[in-house]
Amino acid sequence: MAKAIRKFPHVYVILFIIILIAAALTWVLPANSYDLQLDAEGNPTKLIDPESYHPVDRSPVDPWEILKSIPLGMQEVASIIFFIFIVGGSFNMVQATGAVESGIRAVAKAMSGREVLLILIIVVLFSVGGTTFGMAEEALVFIPMLVPLMIAMGYDSITGLALALVGPCAGFTGAFMNPFTLAVAQGIVGLPIFSGLPYRVVIFCFTTLTAFLFIYMYARKIKKNPEASIMYEEDKKREEKADLDVKFTTRHKIVLITMLLTFVLLIFGVNKYGWYIDELAALFLGMGIVCSFIGGVGPSKMAEAFVDGATALAVGALVVGVARAILVVLKQGAILHTIVHALAAAVAALPPVLSVIGMYVVQLIISFLIPSGSGMASVTMPIMGPLATLLGITQQTAVLVYQFADGFTNIIIPTSGYLLAGVALAKVPYEKWVKWYWPLFLIFLAEGAIFVIIAQLIKFGPF
């Protein structure tokens, strides 16, 4: 009984409790809202007007609306849910050819004794992706390959998942050219786009180095003692199911080359045409079909492989919609802006020396409510920008605070669809991922605090 009590609740239970808390708050907190700013033609934009905060009619969320919030949340993030299903199914189609397993075995043998170099290369490449084109969801498609590769090299599934999540997170947070977060936030407060680059490059180097060292030290520990992994039992079962005797044939090589060309096309499409979830899902569905034919998998087996791959990710895919229900409840109850406004007011009440850290904490709290980076910029920067001016904080520092709060939390908060998709693809329980990432999260937060304090002291600008 004691063991059952100590067991971490299922992620669905955690999310439903948060939904209930959010719904309860709609009965307690006053309903308020900001108006949206208008463009030159008088059309509403996505940005709020910080001077327009006003009360609105209360709309407490009742039990029936709580239940409705879950299907509504799933509708709002349907593209992500189906993206997970399609990617899972598509990669299982490729795995049915045996090319991935045989290729993994070949790579593991070729990199024997040089695993540290492989980990470093992956972290740096993904971090560069995060800082340049905002690589986040795009890294998810690498998980089905990275996880078995790390297991085959003597590590564990957490190591593979960490490479796909922490690497982009380091670059995303320390970004100096990210068009989806940095450019949006700087544009809102009137800063030159991508300004403050030298200091951000320094931050990028620190976050990337921290990510690499933490992952490598953990991987080295698991290499020495596999039973130290919190995924030891689960990974052991994976190894027992894997066909490690598959020969690396010419057909397998062509399949893997096709996969590589798919990733090249992904990078091109994201940068040239702004591809996102729908385009990526279509791209990988096409990859699965082409690779299956090249690998000699018949149409019926191909379809079965797709269904099996999608089915295996059902729990993780649907949890993205359940998490979105939290935001649905806060919006329906008209208290999202109430919470944001109250947090901003709390910062204004702090002594000047603590104000920048106060803004940091407030942005961290808001990031739990608004997991979207560009979405959080649209809601908070019109408030935090003027507030920073009143507190004697530069606009550039305010943007930096926003970057840290958004980036570090992306791979720990249960409202992040990107994170939930990642743990689903890796088949790693959410609670085990949190247990692993928590120490690194605290290190990242401490680094962020140091960097924003330095920014405040040097009057990080141009203004």
Secondary structure, DSSP 8 states (H G I E B T S, - for coil): -HHHHHS---HHHHHHHHHHHHHHHHHHS--EE--EEE-TTS-EEEEE-TT--EE-------HHHHHHHHHHHHHHTHHHHHHHHHHHHHHHHHHTTTHHHHHHHHHHHHTTT-HHHHHHHHHHHHHHHHHHS--SGGGGGGHHHHHHHHHHTT--HHHHHHHHHHHHHHHHHT-SS-TTTHHHHHHHHT--TT-SHHHHHHHHHHHHHHHHHHHHHHHHHHHH-GGGSTTHHHHHHHHHHS-TT----HHHHHHHHHHHHHHHHHHHHHHHH---HHHHHHHHHHHHHHHHHHTT--HHHHHHHHHHHHHHTHHHHHHHHHHHHHHHHHHHTT-HHHHHHHHHHHHHTS-HHHHHHHHHHHHHHHHHH---HHHHHHHHHHHHHHHHHHHT--HHHHHHHHHHHHHHHTTT-TT-HHHHHHHHHHT--HHHHHHHHHHHHHHHHHHHHHHHHHHHHTT-S--
